[in-house]
Amino acid sequence: MISSKFRDAVSNVNIDALIVGQHPRDGLPKPVAFPIPETVAEIQTDGIPYVSLPTLLELKLASGMTAAHRLQDMADVIQLIRANNHSLPYADELNPYVRKKYRELWQAAQVNEEY
């Protein structure tokens, strides 16, 4: 992945600026790339723009699918499925490249984790 990494000297926070058009994690060409923010932003009631949920899911799925060490991205997708109570047909709204993995993780999200 091509990125520009730097640290905010005041707050001591690491910042990773993602480059539009580049591909998640391994940087190799694939059907999912970092979009122009204005094309995928949704404005919430607080007035702050957020990346759309389908775009977030696609980026996390593509990242986890192409970088074996990115298991947290897959776990994030499972939590997003649960939090948004998605049905299996939601996969049809996503890029075809990530649909199979979404369906697999949707199945995993249905497991009751009560111990």
N, C-alpha and C positions, 0 to 999 in steps of 0.2 A: 504494500500500500504506500502510495506517495502521500506524504503529509508534511506539514510544517509544525514542528513542535517547539514550544517555548514556555517560559515560566513567567507568570505575573509577579514582578518583584515586590509589589505592595502586599498582595494577599498570599503570596507564596503558593500559588495554585498552578499546576501544570495545565497547559492548554494545547490541544491537538486540533489544528485547523485542517479540515478535510477539503480536498481539492475537487471542485466540480468536474464531472466527467471521468474521474478516476474510479477504480473498482475496489470494493471492500476487501480488506485484509491482505490477500496475496498480491493484489495489484494487477493480476492477469485479466485479460479481456473476458468479459462475461456479459450476459444480457442485463445485469443490474449494475448501475453505476451511481455515484453520488450526484443527485440532481441539483438543478439551480434552485436554491431555497424558496424563492418567490413562487415557483411553479408547484410546490407541494405543501406550502404552509397553510395551516388552518388557524384562524384567529379565535381564541377562546374568549369567554365572557370577561376575563381580566384584561383583555386587550393585547396579550402577549401572543405572538405567533409561535406555533408549534409545528413540527413536521407531522404530516398526516399519518394516521395509524397504518394504512396499507404500505406506505413508503418505509416507515420504521420497521415493520415486519419484514419487508423484502430485503432491506439492508442487513438486518440481523441474521436472517436466514442465509443470505449469500455469504456473509462473513463466516458464519459457523460451518457452512458447507465446504468452504475452501481453505479453512485453516483449522486443523484438528485441535489446536490448543485453545480455540475460542468456544469452549463448551458453555461459558456464561451466556453467550449470545443465544444458544439453543434454550437454556434455562429461562432467559428473558422472554423468549417467544412463548414458551409454555405458560409463564405467568401472565403475559398479555392476553393469551387466549382465555385463560380463566377469568381474569379481571374484567374482560369485555364480554364474557359469556358468548363467545363466537360459536357458530354452528360449523359443521364440516363444509358446507357449500361456500363459506367465506373464502375458501381457497381459490375459487373461480375469479375473485376480484384481484388476485395477486398475479405478478409476472409468472408466466408459465415455467420459467426456470426454477422457481422455488416452490411450486405447488405440491409436488410429491413430498418434499421434506415438511412442508406445513401440515399436510394430512397426517404424516407420521407423528409429528409433535402434537397435533390435535388429539390423536388417539392417546398419547402419553398423558395429556392434560386431563383426560377423563378418569384417570386412576385416583381413587380416594386415598389421601395420605394420612388418614387418622391412624394414630398408633395407640 
